[in-house]
Amino acid sequence: MSTDATLSTHSELNTINIDILRYSIGVVLPVIIMVFFQWEMAYITPTLVTLMLAPTSPKLTSKVIKSIVLALVGALCLGIVLTRLVATFPLVALIGIGWSLYLIFYRAIKGDNLLITVIWLMSVLAYPSMAALDINLSIDTALGVTIAFLLAMVCSVLVQFVFPPQSKISLPKAELKNATARKIAGLNTLVLLPIIAAFLMFDLQVAMLTLIYVGILVLSSDLQKGIRACMGVLLANLLGGIIAIICFELLVMVPIAPFYVLLMFFVISSLARAIFTSEKGALLASALSCLMLLLTDVTNTTGFDMDYAFYERWLFIALANLYVVGCFMVLTAIGWLKMDSNT
């Protein structure tokens, strides 16, 4: 009996180690590629890989890949429609964005694939907002996001082929009533609409990362669990930001690509172990996503520009967190959002 138990434990540890190795290599692959090649929105690629290879994500079978490709095509079409509306009828475009966000959040709450939800969310947030400033910039953004998704998918499929998934963690999720799902989707949309309107009115596209990250934070926060549960996601982002500052200062001291890649692999693999073994794995995955957005492609600038690019990006993500916290506090104060799931 003890021998069987020992073998079983050894097998589980081996499976976890393979999962961690697959995850770490998959996330660092686009980091290495971006040392040599750059394109618009390239820095989101490693974060997309973290979503594709997360413990609870489905295996990238041909059916899932087909769904992702179809979502990319559909999101591009939706983005084109909203982009054209922004250029001619901005108020109509804002209404269209609002309804699109509501449907995206509703489907996400009802159990749609998280990655597909992010694809649709990016098309509604990034493309129309950039079009308000420059239609060509919007096209470049759309192409950049599409390339990022395709590269992330190639990297994820590659590591899953080399290190086949042995098991998949499946977290039980309570089925929400339609009325509750509609309410939460409405609250999520209400949080995003003011900042989208500000981007369209005041040409704040320089802080596009803030808008995108607000969308990711709202999507990641389970509002049905109350504001206290949502704060966990925000604290995880704070942790990711602190680790990013430490890593960045190390890169300033040793600004060479091999050290950058090795440092990223060490940090990713260290967090990956906690993601796959800890009860707080989902929160640590959020911290890693924040870290990757901050540090990816940071070696492409030098001197003052390198410092400026990093801390500007850090500031944009911090503003996103502060905005979401403020919105949640307002919703709680007026009674639309509860403090926790027990109240």
Secondary structure, DSSP 8 states (H G I E B T S, - for coil): -HHHHHHHHHHHHHHHHHHHHHHHHHHHHHHHHHHH---TTGGGHHHHHHHHTSTTS----HHHHHHHHHHHHHHHHHHHHHHHHHHH-HHHHHHHHHHHHHHHHHHHHTT--HHHHHHHHHHHHHHHHHHTT-HHHHHHHHHHHHHHHHHHHHHHHHHHHHS--------------HHHHHHHHHHHHHHHHHHHHHHHHHT-GGGHHHHHHHHHHHHH--GGG-HHHHHHHHHHHHHHHHHHHHHHHHHHHS--HHHHHHHHHHHHHHHHHHHHHSTTHHHHHHHHHHHHHHHTTGGGS-HHHHHHHHHHHHHHHHHHHHHHHHHHHHHHHTTSS-SSTT-
